Amino acid sequence: MKVMNEGLQDRLEKYGFSLYMIRVTLAASLSWVAVHSLYGDRFLYFAPLAAILITQGSVKASLEKGVYRLLGIVLGGTVSLIVGQFLNVGGLSILLILLIGIGIATACRLNMQAVSQIGVTSVLALTFYQDNYVLWRVAETLIGVAIALVINMIIVPPKGFVKIKGLAFEGSLLLADALSGLVPGGRGFSQASAILERSGERLARSGQQQKEMHYTVSHYQYRGELNSLTQATKHLKVIHSYVKEISTELQLLPARYAATDWMAEVVEATADCIALFGTKTLSDAECQRSLPECLHRARDLQLACFAELQGQCSLSVIRDLGAVFSHLNRVLEEVEQADFAALSAAPQRATAKAEKAHALRFPSRNGFTERTRFSEK
């Protein structure tokens, strides 16, 4: 099973069969079977226990927890074997191995998960003191960790890439809404700031899930699109930082300049470029306008308005206005760079799809469509 059907997953979750539960039960069961077939009946519980404890929502998190667990087992087992040669099981020996093991882990600045595992392994290794105990423990834990990671890589949520792309798309349109809401007649600074925060949260979640998707098997069919999505998300995060600066600068401007019609027109034209880029790059809907034309119009508006203001404002006001227009221009430059990167990657993806379709004797569908602007629910 590679990717679960979305409808099937929804039905299973109604009865408590979540994706996490399926991963854990499969990993634990397969770990038990693997260890039993390799080693027989000795310490069978360590492999399924490791599979249960390290299985997380993503492959990266599971890998990190598995590494910490193995480090803790190796270090704790080594210390307990050394101390066990000189002392019997008792309060003094347990105190000594915990002090040494946890002290070394703390000095090496290991993660707290590894530190706690050192304590558990040290006590168990001293209690069941055998020459092969630590070796068995490491081997079976390694098997459990490996099986859990494979299960995490294979069993993934349905339509994962579509959902990740949708998060970035929503983030881009919320970003445009936040910028347009900063001008008079918009949502106001407080509401625009809230929308800007939501946009940053969507972009951050999408970026994090894109990184996690690289560790799964299902990402291979989307690897070209995933790389393009990663680049687009990076550009949108840069634009997000510029919009935050614009919000701050607009609040510092005198009201008679921040609340003018020309300022609203300039900001709205810049916001339209952000929305159009997100729609063009991150959705499958059609756009009626050309992004280069919108960028050209927004840049002309910025230059015309700023040139006109130079003869009407004091030097201090021109300085403050210059900060606003500088960030607005940087937004347009970032959108232009992002669009160029997306257009450069599109022919490569189209060629790959065409070759694959030709090999399979299926008709190829190569389209670049856009969606209408997102409106806040």
Secondary structure, DSSP 4 states (H G I P E B T S, - for coil): --B--HHHHHHHHHTT--HHHHHHHHHHHHHHHHHHHHH-STTTTHHHHHHHHH--SSHHHHHHHHHHHHHHHHHHHHHHHHHHTTS-SSHHHHHHHHHHHHHHHHHTT--HHHHHHHHHHHHHHHHT--TTHHHHHHHHHHHHHHHHHHHHHHSB-TTHHHHHHHHHHHHHHHHHHHHHTTSTTSS-HHHHHHHHHHHHHHHHHHHHHHHHHTTSGGGGGGHHHHHHHHHHHHHHHHHHHHHHHHHHHHHHS-HHHHTSHHHHHHHHHHHHHHHHHHHHHH-SS--SS-HHHHHHHHHHHHHHHHHHHTTTS-HHHHHHHHHHHHHHHHHHHHHHHHHHHHHHHHHHHHHHHHHHHHHHT----------PPP---
